[in-house]
Amino acid sequence: MAKTQLNVRVDEDTARAARERALERGMSVNRYIEELVRQDTGEVGHTFVEATADFMKQYESVFVEEFGAAREGSGERRSEGRR
């Protein structure tokens, strides 16, 4: 998809909040703003999938530690407190 540059002016508090939120989510300010606009224009499903993928990528090591690496065709499961 072709990109278009869009310049906006916001007050310093808004700019700071955008930078902080983007940093918390591990993304650029551009991507953060794009996602906000998508949400506002009804692309919530797509945004949800992207956010979920970002979440899984960010916490992959935690899932691997808890559940082990994905093993295709393996019936092996951790049974500590689970049925």
Buried (B, 14 or more C-beta within 10 A) or exposed (E): EEEEEEEEEEEEEEEEEBEEBBEEBEBEBEBBBBBEEBBEEEBEEEBEEBBEEBEEEEEEEEEEEEEEEEEEEEEEEEEEEEE
